[in-house]
Amino acid sequence: MPSSAQVSALTRLLSHNTRVHELEDLLLRLPVSEDMVAEDEDSLDIESEQYSNPIADLQEDIDKEVRASLVACWFAMPMELDDLNQV
């Protein structure tokens, strides 16, 4: 029988997984305009100006949620009694 910590971690895992799918759906529906495409290297001096790309922002959010999912999955893994004795 899973412990309450495992159930909680699995609940978080499902929540992160759902959020990743929602962000991916949003990313796929996001229209790409010519303003988002760099015409030449001189037009985008990212270091000197605050440049925000909604596609890159969504991809960063997806990456964060995936990493959080991996952590939640790791916490959900049952520990063996031998593992507990070694800690």
N, C-alpha and C positions, 0 to 999 in steps of 0.2 A: 504494500500500500504506500503510495507516495506521501511524503511529508508535506506539511503546510508550506514550507519554504519552496519545495519543488513545484507545488501547485501555483504558488505566487509567481515563481520564475517562469513557468509555462504560460501563465496568463499574460505576463509582460511580453514574452516571446510572441504570442499570438497578436498582441496589440501592436508591437513593432512591425510584425509581418504585414498586418493590415495597412498600417501607415505607409510602408514601402510601396505596396501595390497602389494605394491612392496617389502617392507622389509620382509613380511611374505612369499612371493613367493621365494625370495632369500634365506631365512632361510630353506625352504623346499627343495631347490635344493642343499644346502650346503652339501658336502660329509663329513661324520664323519669318521675320521681315528683313528687308535689305539693310535696315539700320543695325541689325545684330551681326551682319556679316562684314568683316573688315575688308575694305576695298584695297588698302595698301598698308604697309607696316607703319608709315608715318602718321596715318590717321588715328591710330590707337596708341597713345603714349600712356599705358596703364599706370606706370609709376607716378606720373605727374598729375593725374586727375583721378577722381573717384569714378571708376567704371564698374557698373553692375550689369551682369548678364543674367537674365532670369533663368536661362537654361542651365548655366553653370551653378547658380544658386540652388536650383532644384536637384541637380546631380549631387551637390554637396550635402543637401538634406537627406537624400537617399543613402549616401555613403554613411552618414551619421547613424541613421536608423538601422542599417545593416550591421554596423559595428555594435550597436546596442543590442541587436538581436543575437549576435554571437555571444555577447556577455551573458544575456539572459539564458541562452541555451547552455552555456558552461555552468551557470549556477543551478540549472535544473538537473544536471547530471547527478545521479545518486553516487554517494561516496561509499566505498566498501569499508568495512570495519578495519581491514589492514591499513587502508589509507589514513584512517583517523588515528591509528596507533603511531604512524610515522610522523604525523604533524606535531 
